[in-house]
């Protein structure tokens, strides 16, 4: 019964992370990428800070602040800005599907950073993922074509940041409680983006729905989602908790279709299937 409840939490987490693309799609046209992400990181860090204080993690944050700040740039500030910029033109559903390439990028970084070999299975998984990205990029039904590939490259740049920061966090911050890394990286990213946010702050005050999207993005899709994810790692283990990767695009496409009227095209479905097939192939282990 307890494990069934944990799997329900995992589905809720996927719904939250899938909703992050919806909320960015709503807020970024009026706020701009830098102000939106600075607000997202600041509000989320302030929400997590009392929990970090309660657990006594401030001393660890102070001890490892340099490494946490560097990881935070590539774990939150830079990829979030790239995704926010991409969602200025990409539908929320398409962005969520491209975000599923994170495990593919992690596998690519594993070769130079962890010395892992390029096996035939890994090459096949990466090839499937690349094919999925190409299907999405070339699919006119996904609302963009060859003349607007930069948002796709921005999404791939964001997932490359995720992949790199995952390896660096393991190397630089071994054994550090995840809440310390999460709160520290969010706060560091917010401080870094503050000057850029002030310079690019919109001259017109955004509408109320924009502020609602910002609060949901920061509190639900970031702060609360981090807490749920780390709880699931404790309950289910890292491998099973990471299966949320397969569900996030489902909710990203669903929320985009339900709330923004986005079309679900054959290119989106075909590209998403290929990307997830590549991710599954990368994670498959033959039983002894």
Helices and strands as residue ranges (DSSP letters): H 2-31, H 33-54, H 58-63, H 65-72, I 73-77, H 78-86, H 92-99, H 102-114, H 120-138, G 140-142, G 146-148, H 150-172, H 178-199, H 208-215, I 216-224, H 225-236, H 238-241, H 244-260, H 266-283
